């Protein structure tokens, strides 16, 4: 193991699509007093500059460094890659490297990073696999585990995309499965007690920080927010706390226990009831075109639409307008019924939608033609016409818990899935799939997709989030995880129940014994005619030529046996029963004729893949007896020769056909491999786009936060200006406020009267332009200039009309002792006697 510097432990972190959210949560909860360094392998686009270092630095007090050149590994530091590079660890340094993988592989490589950490730090290495698609990191966690390090994967319920962490778990080399928050909070404990994770395994079942509020909200509203994204929930709870003046979370919870009004306000805030007419016009244009096609094919039956999460109804009415237009375009005479079910949890929002009355400003996104046809305008309000209102039925409905609607032609569920965790997304999407008719349409938001339900949908419009339910897809409850139990977890539980290791080894041995007894000489072939296992010595029945390359198939057999095996195997699988071939003359040691016998079988460990056990049987037939039997009847012998010739011709024709089919199959397989490679490249590009989108979304959220802070600061400044004006109005003494150029920035009411000041653009004039009340009054500009030079308060006494006066000139400063200007105050001087 090479020099590891001053750092005790190095933690490698792998992430891809959906990883930004997981990384942010992890960074927020990482301890700052561990002697650890963290190196990130977040898949990113090679064509865009990454803002990942900036985003992570906002979430943690740890140092964050982008690795453009080799850097020494320092404790309590997070190292972030730059685009087009892999990161590796060598000699106590983290180095950027040119990616070594294929163009379609994601960059940077987590496997490469993990392997280098394992080689350099051994048992002091940690590998963490977070949200993402693909399998990057799976080989790397095995390397860390073999070196004695600790491996952790994100749990499926908190991962936006669980393919990457699940792939790591399935290797059997992962020690712990936790959420990003739990990893950060308990990393110190994990490192202190390596390999003793019995107590930490219970963390998955522990309540979250917001469970007390979730309990109250569920008791009050019957809605469970536990599967909303933690970042969304946290941000909105913090906003409510700031709005009503709470700094302590515990105090806010206590306040909510005794104030149901605040609990209702928090409920409405968490629902995110934001919508408008024709949001994302390009998407609605695509929907309009697809609805025109769809309605022309449905015939004379009612059209049913479901808009879950409708808020105040703008989206539901937008679809109603499109349907009204489309019915006219397709020749509908108004008798075709339309039912639009607009549902939501927010009763107040539903009431606004049911009334169909909106402010005039809501007309901004509505096409002019629809505005004239479907609205009436009065009292600066837009009112939906009654004939359209009758099409839309508003009702309170929980899409997570209540039974879904059925026989739906269109479901519009936009800009809501992005707030759910992956497990809740699957649950909701399975209900929507159940509700849709075959061929029915699904309309999603621009940042959403069908996720795990992909096999059941096809895209109805290019580059648009509009999908159609496949008409030939079986309704598989297990695949859809309809009630929220992930299929992978079911599979994992099954493995635990039936066990692995020794039992599977026993099954293997038992199969070997049984197969050998049935086919002492033979082989096991799959439905593609590949030889997956050989029993005994079959060399006497095979031919090996230059044409045999790569995998072994039945073509390896001698010609007469190869053609027969190629026909017997599919027949055996098709009819699912044993098939016998013909006895064929073939000379060998101890035999002169051979035949094939095939047995169909399905191996439990291989699922739906089917196999055929082929036994090669031999026999030794006496030649004299054979000749005697053939010499009895010459006529029969001639006829038999004719039949054999015809059979040989037919076999040759069949062989030619099979060769042509095999050639076509190889070409198709080559095309399929190319398509798979292209698909992987597209998937990688999609992951990069998703990562960029997450970065932009996070940046947008940060900008919104900064904007809110600026608005608060502006409000405070406005209050200070009002207070300043009030003080100057009420001040009985003449007072002037000057800047460094001796311009009069403000003055008390009494000073304006004495010096005859008037406003001039941004100030009240220069001090040299002030009209002095009389000749005895000291020269202001000279005295002010002197105070500016000395930066000390000056006082000038003088007499006016037998009244002794005092002119006090004082400098004022801001932070860092920077001189900003002067204050000039005219006051009556009190004599010592009067004092």
Secondary structure by P-SEA (a helix, b strand, c coil): ccccccccbbbbbbbccaaaaaaaaaaacccccccbbbbbbcccccccccaaaaaaaaccccccccccccccccccbbbbbcccbbbbbcccbbbbbccccccccccccaaaaaaaaaacccccbbbbbcccccccaaaaaaaaaaabbbbbbbcccccccaaaaaaaaaaccccccccaaaaaacaaaaaacccccccccccccccccaaaaaaaaaaacccccccccaaaaaaaaaaaaaaaccccaaaaaaaaaacaaaaaaaaaaaaccccccccaaaaaaaaaaaaaaaaacccbbbbbbbbccccccaaaaaaaaaaaaaaaaacccccbbbbbbbbcccaaaaaaaaaccccccccccccaaaaaccccccccbbbccaaaaaabbbbbbccccccccccccbbbbccccccccaaaaaaaaaaaaaaccccbbbbbcccccccccccccccccccccbbbccccccccccccccccccaaaaaaaaaaaacccaaaaaaaaaaaaaaaaaccbbbbbcccccccccccccccccccccccccccccccccaaaaaaaaaaaaaaaaccbbbbbccccccccccccbbbbbbbbbbcccccbbbbbbbbbbbbbcaaaaaaaaaccaaaaaaaaaaaaaaaaaaaaaaaaaaaaaaaaaaaaaaaaaaaaaaaaaaaaaaaaaaaaaaaaaaaaaaaaaaaaaaaaaaaaaaaaaaaaaaaaacccbbbbbccccccccccaaaaaaaccccccccccccccccccccccccaaaaaaaaaaacbbbbbbbccccbbbbbbbbbbbccccccccbbbbbbbbbccccc
